[in-house]
Amino acid sequence: MISNSATRLKAAILAGGLAVAVILMAVSAIFANAYGAKRASQDAVALHQAETLLAASAILRTQVGQSALISTYVAAQPTSDASAAGVARAEAGAALDQFDEAVLRFEDSYEVAGTSEQAQIAAFGTSAGEVLANIDAGDLDAANGLLNAALNVDYADLVGVVVSARDGTVNDLATAQTVVGRVSEISRFLVAFLIPSAAILLYRAAARRQNKQKELEARLEAQRELNKAKDEFVASVSHELRTPLTSIYGFAQLLGDGAATDPATTRELVGLIRGEADELSRMVEDLLTAARADAGALAYHLEAFSARTGVERALAPLIKGGEDIRVDVVDAQVYADDFRFRQIVRNLVSNARRYGAAPIGVRGLVVNGAYQLTVYDHGQGVAPHVEERMFQRFVHQGHQPLLVGSVGLGLSIVRILAEGMSGSAAYERANGETRFIITFPISDSRAEAPPELLAG
């Protein structure tokens, strides 16, 4: 009896000790998972701040360059409209403020205060401020000198620092997820074999952790894809903006050196500068539109206006420049933002000119109580595997953006603007035509007969 009691006591002590050990291990596993999830959340926030700083620095560099370029042009052409230089300077100042805010958030996440990395980041903001200060002082030679030397070097240093920090965070996040996954597997083993009485409760907890783990993995994969797309986007920004800037600088240099000796040549060079400036303005407006949409600050000034007039104003520079664009627009009073309406038309027609094939045209008519605007061309269209994603950001076909010259933002801006004005955006391929169909609300149902065909 004594022997059996002792045996049972030893067994009970062993079982109790094992149960306590298992419970402690399970609790430790739960806390480890909780810590891993918290760390992953912190890393995700830091990753977002790094991407925000990269975007803010790219926009600041572009805005400062545009301000210097426009100010140089206005100074060389006393009869030109000086207000453009003021607008460009104001936008550059706003971009500098946004950059400073992004730097503060980045420093909070990565704790770089007092380090050489902080100095490298601050140097870019200082260089940008010095360029703007020289523009304000009228010393455009000094501004352009800083722009082409110190600012570009400081920008490259900043990108190196931020990309290095971002990639380190991505690696830390992946490591943390691996550890959390292993701990989760141990927890499931303990629940399944050593604590049958608590199996249901612990299994539910493990299932919840597993779902959260999958969500984190999906977020990480999405962030990796976004990082890749944004890297391509930054490269596209540099290339697309450099092309019109180089042309404008070259034409302006010819005018400044007196190469144009007759009025006809001068008018031609000025026309080329205006055309490249319009293209540059369109690309910068796309960037600003995307940034404002992300910040929830994209405003619309809705009013009733003539659809035909809106289309004609959007296409006037192209038609005057000799472009053959067919316009068959039934007039009606649309209720939209006139500027955003014209931005949509310009973007889609520019895409058709560069990526499609002639003949290119714009149709407009009232359909089911809404105004339907179609921009078409006779190119090959978009590959079938791209169609379902073509209105998302950073979607490319091969190495080319769907909207050539749109710095890689694709057709997302067109859809954002259309839906922001209670309309819609769609794509179709029919009868040998590539068609982008945009709908707008109308303020009344009165429509006029189609106008005559317009061609450049």
KOLDOZA-94918 format. One record per residue (C-alpha): residue number from 1; x, y, z. Coordinates in nm, 4 decimals, padded with zeros to 6 digits. Example, Ala and Ser with C-alpha at 12.3 -4.5 7.8 and 13.67 -1.06 7.14 Angstrom:
[r 1; [01.2300; -00.4500; 00.7800]]
[r 2; [01.3670; -00.1060; 00.7140]]
//
This chain:
[r 1; [00.0000; 00.0000; 00.0000]]
[r 2; [00.2772; 00.2377; 00.0995]]
[r 3; [00.4682; 00.1480; -00.2165]]
[r 4; [00.1622; 00.2049; -00.4385]]
[r 5; [00.0837; 00.5345; -00.2660]]
[r 6; [00.4428; 00.6475; -00.3115]]
[r 7; [00.4315; 00.5466; -00.6748]]
[r 8; [00.1066; 00.7345; -00.7307]]
[r 9; [00.2490; 01.0361; -00.5459]]
[r 10; [00.5606; 01.0323; -00.7615]]
[r 11; [00.3466; 00.9991; -01.0727]]
[r 12; [00.1231; 01.2844; -00.9604]]
[r 13; [00.4247; 01.5027; -00.8830]]
[r 14; [00.5796; 01.4138; -01.2184]]
[r 15; [00.2556; 01.4806; -01.4035]]
[r 16; [00.1990; 01.8032; -01.2132]]
[r 17; [00.5541; 01.9180; -01.2778]]
[r 18; [00.5229; 01.8284; -01.6432]]
[r 19; [00.1908; 02.0114; -01.6654]]
[r 20; [00.3382; 02.3204; -01.4988]]
[r 21; [00.6389; 02.3071; -01.7310]]
[r 22; [00.4162; 02.2715; -02.0346]]
[r 23; [00.1922; 02.5567; -01.9192]]
[r 24; [00.4961; 02.7773; -01.8610]]
[r 25; [00.6287; 02.6876; -02.2059]]
[r 26; [00.2901; 02.7613; -02.3605]]
[r 27; [00.2697; 03.0964; -02.1815]]
[r 28; [00.6241; 03.1756; -02.2942]]
[r 29; [00.5305; 03.0879; -02.6505]]
[r 30; [00.2265; 03.3165; -02.6346]]
[r 31; [00.4334; 03.6054; -02.5035]]
[r 32; [00.7006; 03.5400; -02.7662]]
[r 33; [00.4376; 03.5532; -03.0388]]
[r 34; [00.2923; 03.8735; -02.8946]]
[r 35; [00.6362; 04.0326; -02.8825]]
[r 36; [00.7093; 03.9207; -03.2381]]
[r 37; [00.3814; 04.0676; -03.3615]]
[r 38; [00.4536; 04.3976; -03.1841]]
[r 39; [00.8036; 04.4094; -03.3316]]
[r 40; [00.6677; 04.3362; -03.6781]]
[r 41; [00.4171; 04.6197; -03.6415]]
[r 42; [00.6932; 04.8617; -03.5378]]
[r 43; [00.9090; 04.7530; -03.8312]]
[r 44; [00.6168; 04.8025; -04.0705]]
[r 45; [00.5717; 05.1601; -03.9429]]
[r 46; [00.9453; 05.2289; -03.9829]]
[r 47; [00.9335; 05.0869; -04.3343]]
[r 48; [00.6503; 05.3234; -04.4229]]
[r 49; [00.8419; 05.6243; -04.2868]]
[r 50; [01.1472; 05.5331; -04.4974]]
[r 51; [00.9344; 05.5115; -04.8128]]
[r 52; [00.7670; 05.8423; -04.7273]]
[r 53; [01.1066; 06.0141; -04.6915]]
[r 54; [01.2273; 05.8731; -05.0250]]
[r 55; [00.9146; 06.0033; -05.1999]]
[r 56; [00.9349; 06.3449; -05.0291]]
[r 57; [01.3026; 06.3876; -05.1228]]
[r 58; [01.2364; 06.2944; -05.4884]]
[r 59; [00.9495; 06.5456; -05.5088]]
[r 60; [01.1601; 06.8177; -05.3406]]
[r 61; [01.4452; 06.7626; -05.5833]]
[r 62; [01.2075; 06.7878; -05.8790]]
[r 63; [01.0259; 07.0964; -05.7457]]
[r 64; [01.3509; 07.2819; -05.6687]]
[r 65; [01.4841; 07.2019; -06.0166]]
[r 66; [01.1598; 07.3208; -06.1761]]
[r 67; [01.1683; 07.6448; -05.9747]]
[r 68; [01.5270; 07.7175; -06.0817]]
[r 69; [01.4513; 07.6357; -06.4442]]
[r 70; [01.1385; 07.8504; -06.4673]]
[r 71; [01.3050; 08.1398; -06.2834]]
[r 72; [01.6004; 08.1226; -06.5260]]
[r 73; [01.3642; 08.1253; -06.8222]]
[r 74; [01.1622; 08.4191; -06.6867]]
[r 75; [01.4829; 08.6134; -06.6220]]
[r 76; [01.5979; 08.5479; -06.9789]]
[r 77; [01.2599; 08.6476; -07.1226]]
[r 78; [01.1512; 08.9771; -06.9601]]
[r 79; [00.8236; 08.9743; -07.1527]]
[r 80; [00.7214; 08.6331; -07.0168]]
[r 81; [00.4650; 08.5788; -06.7421]]
[r 82; [00.6547; 08.6014; -06.4122]]
[r 83; [00.3705; 08.4423; -06.2149]]
[r 84; [00.4829; 08.0943; -06.3234]]
[r 85; [00.8108; 08.1452; -06.1371]]
[r 86; [00.6201; 08.2469; -05.8246]]
[r 87; [00.3963; 07.9406; -05.8413]]
[r 88; [00.6955; 07.7111; -05.8929]]
[r 89; [00.8777; 07.8741; -05.5994]]
[r 90; [00.5741; 07.8315; -05.3721]]
[r 91; [00.5393; 07.4642; -05.4656]]
[r 92; [00.9111; 07.4099; -05.3984]]
[r 93; [00.8708; 07.5712; -05.0553]]
[r 94; [00.5761; 07.3446; -04.9758]]
[r 95; [00.7784; 07.0417; -05.0887]]
[r 96; [01.0619; 07.1492; -04.8548]]
[r 97; [00.8168; 07.1674; -04.5614]]
[r 98; [00.6839; 06.8185; -04.6415]]
[r 99; [01.0419; 06.6898; -04.6635]]
[r 100; [01.1230; 06.8322; -04.3183]]
[r 101; [00.8166; 06.6578; -04.1707]]
[r 102; [00.9158; 06.3284; -04.3338]]
[r 103; [01.2693; 06.3629; -04.1903]]
[r 104; [01.1324; 06.4075; -03.8363]]
[r 105; [00.9129; 06.0968; -03.8662]]
[r 106; [01.2027; 05.8960; -04.0116]]
[r 107; [01.4347; 06.0016; -03.7282]]
[r 108; [01.1735; 05.8966; -03.4695]]
[r 109; [01.1500; 05.5493; -03.6240]]
[r 110; [01.5213; 05.4853; -03.6844]]
[r 111; [01.6819; 05.6844; -03.3982]]
[r 112; [01.9546; 05.8438; -03.6130]]
[r 113; [01.9872; 06.1594; -03.4011]]
[r 114; [02.3510; 06.2639; -03.3606]]
[r 115; [02.4816; 06.0211; -03.6242]]
[r 116; [02.6552; 06.0760; -03.9568]]
[r 117; [02.3414; 05.9417; -04.1275]]
[r 118; [02.1379; 06.2272; -03.9789]]
[r 119; [02.3950; 06.4762; -04.1097]]
[r 120; [02.3749; 06.3272; -04.4610]]
[r 121; [01.9960; 06.3499; -04.4603]]
[r 122; [02.0007; 06.7067; -04.3284]]
[r 123; [02.2584; 06.8092; -04.5913]]
[r 124; [02.0094; 06.7511; -04.8732]]
[r 125; [01.7461; 06.9717; -04.7078]]
[r 126; [02.0105; 07.2391; -04.6455]]
[r 127; [02.1231; 07.2314; -05.0104]]
[r 128; [01.7627; 07.2599; -05.1300]]
[r 129; [01.7068; 07.5556; -04.8974]]
[r 130; [02.0227; 07.7262; -05.0282]]
[r 131; [01.9100; 07.6836; -05.3894]]
[r 132; [01.5732; 07.8426; -05.3055]]
[r 133; [01.7456; 08.1215; -05.1114]]
[r 134; [01.9595; 08.2035; -05.4173]]
[r 135; [01.6496; 08.2017; -05.6367]]
[r 136; [01.4803; 08.4451; -05.3977]]
[r 137; [01.7926; 08.6653; -05.4036]]
[r 138; [01.7973; 08.6631; -05.7844]]
[r 139; [02.1348; 08.4838; -05.7999]]
[r 140; [02.0258; 08.2243; -06.0560]]
[r 141; [02.3812; 08.1270; -06.1563]]
[r 142; [02.4567; 08.0278; -05.7967]]
[r 143; [02.1221; 07.8472; -05.7715]]
[r 144; [02.1864; 07.6436; -06.0872]]
[r 145; [02.5426; 07.5715; -05.9741]]
[r 146; [02.4207; 07.4289; -05.6436]]
[r 147; [02.1427; 07.2409; -05.8211]]
[r 148; [02.3798; 07.0634; -06.0587]]
[r 149; [02.6481; 06.9919; -05.7980]]
[r 150; [02.5793; 06.9873; -05.4245]]
[r 151; [02.2074; 06.9089; -05.4426]]
[r 152; [02.2520; 06.6024; -05.6649]]
[r 153; [02.5402; 06.4694; -05.4506]]
[r 154; [02.3449; 06.5237; -05.1282]]
[r 155; [02.0388; 06.3568; -05.2827]]
[r 156; [02.2418; 06.0487; -05.3753]]
[r 157; [02.3830; 06.0327; -05.0195]]
[r 158; [02.0326; 06.0614; -04.8701]]
[r 159; [01.8948; 05.7848; -05.0917]]
[r 160; [02.1868; 05.5604; -04.9927]]
[r 161; [02.1255; 05.6160; -04.6204]]
[r 162; [01.7478; 05.5692; -04.6359]]
[r 163; [01.7572; 05.2654; -04.8674]]
[r 164; [02.0169; 05.0996; -04.6408]]
[r 165; [01.7986; 05.1622; -04.3341]]
[r 166; [01.4881; 05.0408; -04.5170]]
[r 167; [01.6537; 04.7187; -04.6362]]
[r 168; [01.7789; 04.6506; -04.2832]]
[r 169; [01.4244; 04.6856; -04.1525]]
[r 170; [01.2955; 04.4446; -04.4181]]
[r 171; [01.5555; 04.1858; -04.3112]]
[r 172; [01.4696; 04.2341; -03.9419]]
[r 173; [01.1016; 04.1893; -04.0198]]
[r 174; [01.1678; 03.8683; -04.2121]]
[r 175; [01.3837; 03.7306; -03.9271]]
[r 176; [01.1205; 03.8160; -03.6673]]
[r 177; [00.8548; 03.6408; -03.8711]]
[r 178; [01.0728; 03.3284; -03.8971]]
[r 179; [01.1188; 03.3155; -03.5191]]
[r 180; [00.7487; 03.3726; -03.4599]]
[r 181; [00.6692; 03.0913; -03.7017]]
[r 182; [00.8973; 02.8447; -03.5217]]
[r 183; [00.7575; 02.9344; -03.1808]]
[r 184; [00.4079; 02.8901; -03.3202]]
[r 185; [00.4961; 02.5388; -03.4397]]
[r 186; [00.6261; 02.4453; -03.0929]]
[r 187; [00.3080; 02.5783; -02.9364]]
[r 188; [00.0936; 02.3637; -03.1650]]
[r 189; [00.2986; 02.0545; -03.0737]]
[r 190; [00.2538; 02.1160; -02.7012]]
[r 191; [-00.1168; 02.1735; -02.7380]]
[r 192; [-00.1714; 01.8637; -02.9527]]
[r 193; [00.0236; 01.6105; -02.7444]]
[r 194; [00.0829; 01.7343; -02.3899]]
[r 195; [-00.2199; 01.9339; -02.2811]]
[r 196; [-00.5304; 01.7567; -02.4145]]
[r 197; [-00.7530; 01.9285; -02.1603]]
[r 198; [-00.6560; 02.2725; -02.2934]]
[r 199; [-00.6301; 02.1702; -02.6575]]
[r 200; [-00.9335; 02.3597; -02.7821]]
[r 201; [-00.8457; 02.6908; -02.6184]]
[r 202; [-00.4798; 02.6816; -02.7147]]
[r 203; [-00.5613; 02.5674; -03.0665]]
[r 204; [-00.7891; 02.8652; -03.1121]]
[r 205; [-00.5156; 03.0964; -02.9876]]
[r 206; [-00.2641; 02.9341; -03.2210]]
[r 207; [-00.5077; 02.9633; -03.5109]]
[r 208; [-00.5502; 03.3328; -03.4430]]
[r 209; [-00.1744; 03.3774; -03.4285]]
[r 210; [-00.1359; 03.1835; -03.7508]]
[r 211; [-00.3895; 03.4052; -03.9258]]
[r 212; [-00.2074; 03.7124; -03.7996]]
[r 213; [00.1197; 03.5615; -03.9184]]
[r 214; [-00.0256; 03.5087; -04.2645]]
[r 215; [-00.1508; 03.8655; -04.2671]]
[r 216; [00.1959; 03.9910; -04.1727]]
[r 217; [00.3547; 03.7755; -04.4419]]
[r 218; [00.1085; 03.9105; -04.6973]]
[r 219; [00.1827; 04.2670; -04.5858]]
[r 220; [00.5564; 04.2019; -04.6107]]
[r 221; [00.5232; 04.0568; -04.9599]]
[r 222; [00.3040; 04.3483; -05.0656]]
[r 223; [00.5577; 04.5910; -04.9176]]
[r 224; [00.8386; 04.4195; -05.1086]]
[r 225; [00.6441; 04.4500; -05.4320]]
[r 226; [00.5697; 04.8134; -05.3526]]
[r 227; [00.9370; 04.8779; -05.2772]]
[r 228; [01.0340; 04.7303; -05.6129]]
[r 229; [00.7675; 04.9311; -05.7933]]
[r 230; [00.8666; 05.2511; -05.6146]]
[r 231; [01.2336; 05.1967; -05.6991]]
[r 232; [01.1288; 05.1697; -06.0630]]
[r 233; [00.9089; 05.4736; -06.0102]]
[r 234; [01.1975; 05.6862; -05.8790]]
[r 235; [01.4116; 05.5816; -06.1757]]
[r 236; [01.1235; 05.6649; -06.4105]]
[r 237; [01.0764; 06.0053; -06.2455]]
[r 238; [01.4423; 06.0907; -06.2997]]
[r 239; [01.4320; 05.9844; -06.6644]]
[r 240; [01.0951; 06.1281; -06.7625]]
[r 241; [01.1509; 06.4675; -06.5976]]
[r 242; [01.5065; 06.4954; -06.7250]]
[r 243; [01.3981; 06.4661; -07.0891]]
[r 244; [01.1847; 06.7847; -07.1101]]
[r 245; [01.4198; 06.9684; -06.8733]]
[r 246; [01.7145; 06.8948; -07.1010]]
[r 247; [01.5190; 07.0104; -07.4073]]
[r 248; [01.4033; 07.3310; -07.2386]]
[r 249; [01.7552; 07.4095; -07.1195]]
[r 250; [01.8981; 07.3468; -07.4677]]
[r 251; [01.6406; 07.5638; -07.6464]]
[r 252; [01.6792; 07.8386; -07.3866]]
[r 253; [02.0579; 07.8226; -07.4287]]
[r 254; [02.0186; 07.8691; -07.8040]]
[r 255; [01.8017; 08.1744; -07.7464]]
[r 256; [02.0415; 08.3118; -07.4874]]
[r 257; [02.3443; 08.2643; -07.7146]]
[r 258; [02.1730; 08.4515; -07.9970]]
[r 259; [02.1544; 08.1477; -08.2252]]
[r 260; [01.8056; 08.2520; -08.3392]]
[r 261; [01.8673; 08.5470; -08.5698]]
[r 262; [01.5258; 08.5731; -08.7288]]
[r 263; [01.1767; 08.6004; -08.5767]]
[r 264; [01.0554; 08.2743; -08.7312]]
[r 265; [01.3337; 08.0716; -08.5679]]
[r 266; [01.2775; 08.2500; -08.2385]]
[r 267; [00.9052; 08.1716; -08.2495]]
[r 268; [00.9818; 07.8088; -08.3301]]
[r 269; [01.2220; 07.7757; -08.0359]]
[r 270; [00.9774; 07.9461; -07.8009]]
[r 271; [00.7043; 07.7117; -07.9236]]
[r 272; [00.9255; 07.4100; -07.8568]]
[r 273; [01.0049; 07.5391; -07.5080]]
[r 274; [00.6348; 07.5881; -07.4385]]
[r 275; [00.5560; 07.2382; -07.5604]]
[r 276; [00.8211; 07.0779; -07.3396]]
[r 277; [00.7137; 07.2988; -07.0479]]
[r 278; [00.3532; 07.1821; -07.0962]]
[r 279; [00.4713; 06.8200; -07.0919]]
[r 280; [00.6781; 06.8836; -06.7799]]
[r 281; [00.3856; 07.0598; -06.6144]]
[r 282; [00.1574; 06.7645; -06.6927]]
[r 283; [00.3990; 06.5150; -06.5376]]
[r 284; [00.4517; 06.7289; -06.2270]]
[r 285; [00.0746; 06.7727; -06.1936]]
[r 286; [00.0379; 06.3924; -06.2064]]
[r 287; [00.2879; 06.3612; -05.9212]]
[r 288; [00.1126; 06.6275; -05.7155]]
[r 289; [-00.2278; 06.4721; -05.7849]]
[r 290; [-00.1083; 06.1320; -05.6618]]
[r 291; [00.0482; 06.2869; -05.3505]]
[r 292; [-00.2662; 06.4847; -05.2686]]
[r 293; [-00.4821; 06.1764; -05.3213]]
[r 294; [-00.2630; 05.9776; -05.0792]]
[r 295; [-00.2941; 06.2568; -04.8223]]
[r 296; [-00.6715; 06.2845; -04.8696]]
[r 297; [-00.6225; 06.6474; -04.9749]]
[r 298; [-00.7337; 06.6248; -05.3379]]
[r 299; [-01.0039; 06.8913; -05.3790]]
[r 300; [-01.2485; 06.9330; -05.6675]]
[r 301; [-01.4143; 07.2577; -05.7756]]
[r 302; [-01.7305; 07.1176; -05.9301]]
[r 303; [-01.9282; 07.3356; -06.1682]]
[r 304; [-02.1343; 07.3102; -06.4860]]
[r 305; [-01.9431; 07.3775; -06.8087]]
[r 306; [-01.9447; 07.2833; -07.1757]]
[r 307; [-01.7912; 06.9429; -07.2466]]
[r 308; [-01.7005; 07.0535; -07.5988]]
[r 309; [-01.5239; 07.3638; -07.4701]]
[r 310; [-01.3347; 07.1580; -07.2130]]
[r 311; [-01.2114; 06.9149; -07.4789]]
[r 312; [-01.1155; 07.1953; -07.7197]]
[r 313; [-00.9204; 07.3799; -07.4487]]
[r 314; [-00.7368; 07.0609; -07.3535]]
[r 315; [-00.6417; 06.9836; -07.7140]]
[r 316; [-00.5773; 07.3385; -07.8372]]
[r 317; [-00.1971; 07.3311; -07.7842]]
[r 318; [-00.1668; 06.9969; -07.9644]]
[r 319; [-00.3858; 07.0978; -08.2583]]
[r 320; [-00.2047; 07.4302; -08.2956]]
[r 321; [00.1192; 07.2338; -08.3016]]
[r 322; [00.0002; 07.0363; -08.6036]]
[r 323; [-00.1265; 06.7194; -08.4357]]
[r 324; [-00.4024; 06.5355; -08.6225]]
[r 325; [-00.6602; 06.4615; -08.3532]]
[r 326; [-01.0178; 06.3813; -08.4518]]
[r 327; [-01.2778; 06.5430; -08.2295]]
[r 328; [-01.6407; 06.4335; -08.2510]]
[r 329; [-01.8005; 06.5662; -07.9333]]
[r 330; [-02.1697; 06.6184; -07.8661]]
[r 331; [-02.1940; 06.9240; -07.6447]]
[r 332; [-02.3589; 06.9024; -07.3035]]
[r 333; [-02.3233; 07.0698; -06.9678]]
[r 334; [-02.1107; 06.8355; -06.7555]]
[r 335; [-02.0867; 06.8802; -06.3808]]
[r 336; [-01.7199; 06.8354; -06.2950]]
[r 337; [-01.3934; 07.0142; -06.2182]]
[r 338; [-01.2902; 07.1905; -06.5403]]
[r 339; [-00.9158; 07.1647; -06.4667]]
[r 340; [-00.9307; 06.7942; -06.3742]]
[r 341; [-01.1529; 06.7275; -06.6778]]
[r 342; [-00.8841; 06.8740; -06.9039]]
[r 343; [-00.6115; 06.6865; -06.7151]]
[r 344; [-00.7834; 06.3551; -06.7924]]
[r 345; [-00.8187; 06.4436; -07.1622]]
[r 346; [-00.4550; 06.5561; -07.1913]]
[r 347; [-00.3229; 06.2451; -07.0184]]
[r 348; [-00.5189; 06.0008; -07.2317]]
[r 349; [-00.4495; 06.1803; -07.5612]]
[r 350; [-00.0794; 06.2011; -07.4745]]
[r 351; [-00.0818; 05.8277; -07.4065]]
[r 352; [-00.2521; 05.7577; -07.7394]]
[r 353; [00.0026; 05.9746; -07.9254]]
[r 354; [00.3033; 05.8063; -07.7685]]
[r 355; [00.1895; 05.4508; -07.7115]]
[r 356; [-00.0860; 05.3986; -07.9680]]
[r 357; [-00.1145; 05.4651; -08.3398]]
[r 358; [-00.3039; 05.7030; -08.5677]]
[r 359; [-00.5764; 05.7911; -08.6241]]
[r 360; [-00.6314; 05.9285; -08.2742]]
[r 361; [-00.9550; 06.0898; -08.1655]]
[r 362; [-01.1962; 06.1944; -07.8937]]
[r 363; [-01.5679; 06.1150; -07.8949]]
[r 364; [-01.8281; 06.2485; -07.6562]]
[r 365; [-02.1994; 06.1832; -07.6170]]
[r 366; [-02.4720; 06.1517; -07.3567]]
[r 367; [-02.5452; 05.7896; -07.2593]]
[r 368; [-02.8020; 05.6871; -06.9971]]
[r 369; [-02.8080; 06.0255; -06.8300]]
[r 370; [-02.4279; 06.0600; -06.8075]]
[r 371; [-02.1675; 06.2111; -07.0358]]
[r 372; [-01.9409; 05.9489; -07.1933]]
[r 373; [-01.6013; 06.0652; -07.3217]]
[r 374; [-01.3944; 05.8182; -07.5256]]
[r 375; [-01.0289; 05.8653; -07.6225]]
[r 376; [-00.9280; 05.6134; -07.8875]]
[r 377; [-00.6367; 05.5152; -08.1100]]
[r 378; [-00.5565; 05.2316; -08.3482]]
[r 379; [-00.2544; 05.0839; -08.1724]]
[r 380; [-00.2155; 04.7269; -08.0454]]
[r 381; [-00.3758; 04.8000; -07.7090]]
[r 382; [-00.2791; 04.6504; -07.3740]]
[r 383; [-00.1766; 04.2890; -07.3126]]
[r 384; [-00.4636; 04.0794; -07.1675]]
[r 385; [-00.2727; 03.9948; -06.8483]]
[r 386; [-00.2323; 04.3681; -06.7747]]
[r 387; [-00.5950; 04.4725; -06.8344]]
[r 388; [-00.7287; 04.3802; -06.4895]]
[r 389; [-00.4469; 04.5745; -06.3168]]
[r 390; [-00.4076; 04.8649; -06.5558]]
[r 391; [-00.5801; 05.1198; -06.3304]]
[r 392; [-00.3535; 05.0357; -06.0354]]
[r 393; [-00.0421; 05.2356; -05.9539]]
[r 394; [00.3050; 05.1463; -06.0791]]
[r 395; [00.1706; 04.9007; -06.3403]]
[r 396; [00.3939; 04.8726; -06.6481]]
[r 397; [00.3775; 04.6790; -06.9717]]
[r 398; [00.7259; 04.5405; -07.0089]]
[r 399; [00.9598; 04.8278; -06.9305]]
[r 400; [00.7170; 05.0959; -07.0510]]
[r 401; [00.4542; 05.2734; -06.8367]]
[r 402; [00.0998; 05.2468; -06.9690]]
[r 403; [00.0882; 05.6270; -06.9756]]
[r 404; [00.4198; 05.7172; -07.1354]]
[r 405; [00.5546; 06.0347; -06.9757]]
[r 406; [00.3380; 05.9840; -06.6674]]
[r 407; [00.6410; 05.8939; -06.4499]]
[r 408; [00.5088; 05.5433; -06.3924]]
[r 409; [00.1839; 05.6313; -06.2176]]
[r 410; [-00.0127; 05.4624; -06.4934]]
[r 411; [-00.3833; 05.5142; -06.5376]]
[r 412; [-00.4530; 05.5281; -06.1646]]
[r 413; [-00.4654; 05.9096; -06.1725]]
[r 414; [-00.7267; 05.9032; -06.4482]]
[r 415; [-00.9475; 05.6718; -06.2413]]
[r 416; [-00.8883; 05.8703; -05.9199]]
[r 417; [-00.9949; 06.1938; -06.0890]]
[r 418; [-01.2940; 06.0393; -06.2672]]
[r 419; [-01.4282; 05.8673; -05.9549]]
[r 420; [-01.3569; 06.1780; -05.7468]]
[r 421; [-01.6028; 06.3636; -05.9712]]
[r 422; [-01.8676; 06.0862; -05.9387]]
[r 423; [-01.7691; 05.9345; -06.2715]]
[r 424; [-01.5895; 05.6193; -06.3843]]
[r 425; [-01.2989; 05.5005; -06.6003]]
[r 426; [-01.2910; 05.1892; -06.8175]]
[r 427; [-01.0895; 05.0281; -07.0975]]
[r 428; [-01.1989; 04.8255; -07.3963]]
[r 429; [-01.0587; 04.6941; -07.7230]]
[r 430; [-01.3141; 04.6806; -08.0053]]
[r 431; [-01.3201; 04.7106; -08.3854]]
[r 432; [-00.9456; 04.7629; -08.4032]]
[r 433; [-00.9604; 05.0537; -08.1580]]
[r 434; [-00.8025; 05.0947; -07.8161]]
[r 435; [-01.0566; 05.2897; -07.6107]]
[r 436; [-01.0455; 05.4579; -07.2729]]
[r 437; [-01.3996; 05.5491; -07.1676]]
[r 438; [-01.4582; 05.8113; -06.8981]]
[r 439; [-01.8041; 05.9083; -06.7695]]
[r 440; [-01.9026; 06.2357; -06.6028]]
[r 441; [-02.2295; 06.3553; -06.4465]]
[r 442; [-02.4269; 06.6076; -06.6511]]
[r 443; [-02.6135; 06.9059; -06.5137]]
[r 444; [-02.8992; 06.8794; -06.7666]]
[r 445; [-03.0083; 06.6536; -07.0512]]
[r 446; [-02.9783; 06.9068; -07.3334]]
[r 447; [-02.7237; 06.8080; -07.5957]]
[r 448; [-02.6312; 06.9664; -07.9253]]
[r 449; [-02.5524; 06.8068; -08.2581]]
[r 450; [-02.1979; 06.6717; -08.3065]]
[r 451; [-01.9428; 06.9340; -08.4161]]
[r 452; [-01.7450; 06.9049; -08.7356]]
[r 453; [-01.4324; 06.6939; -08.7382]]
[r 454; [-01.1319; 06.8929; -08.6093]]
[r 455; [-00.7830; 06.8121; -08.7274]]
[r 456; [-00.4476; 06.9747; -08.6887]]
//
